[in-house]
Structure formats: structure tokens, C-alpha cells
């Protein structure tokens, strides 16, 4: 996502605050996508480790 938006190490070196803001934006949008998949569609199997799922007792 960052590469597609031109968020580079050069930007980080030249304007750290801009880089941080843009990286935070990417992180927030990625989190929103995952939350949407997990909460609203119930497709949590794609995002959680199977062994963790079974250790928690939910997979039995």
C-alpha cells in the first residue's frame, strides 16, 4: 500500500512528519479493512492463526 502511494525512504529522510502521517493513514485503512472482514462478514478464519484458534477452545 505504501509503495503504491509513493511513500518511500526518501520521503522519510526529507520530511519525517509527512512520512509518519502517510504511514499512519495506510495502517488505519488496512486495519479498517481487516476489522470489516472480521466483524461484519465473519471471515475471521483468514486473519487468525489456526493453532491459536484451537488453543482458545473455539475450534472444538
N, C-alpha and C positions, 0 to 999 in steps of 0.2 A: 504494500500500500504506500509506504513512504517513498520507495523508488519511483512508483508511478506518478507521484506528486512532486518529484524533484527535490525531495528532502535529502540532502547529501552531506557528506563530511565537510565539504567546502562551505556550505551554508552554516554548519555548526561552528566552524573556525571563524567565520566572518561575522555572524550575528547569532550569538547563542540564545538570546531570548526568543527570537523568531523561530529558531530550530526547536526549542523546547515547546513553544506554543503549538507548532505544527505537529510535532510528535505526540503531544497530549491529545490533539484532535484526532489523530489516527488511532490512538489507543482507545479513546472514548467511542469512536464509531465501531471499532472491532468488538469492543465489549457489548455494545448495544446489539450488534448482530448476534452474538452468542446468547445474550440474555433472551432475545426474541425467540431464537430457536429452542432454547431450553424451557422457557416459561410458557410461551404462547403456543408452540406446536408440540411440545412434549418429546422432542427428539434429543433427549439428554444422552442417549447411548453413544452418540457421535462425539461427545465432548468429555466424557468421564472415563477414566481408566476402568476396564472391566474388572480387574482384580480388586480395585478399591470398592467397586460397586458390590461385589460379592462379600468382601470382608465386612462391609457395613450391615450385612444381613438382608439387604434389599433384593438380592438376586436369587433367593431361595424360594 
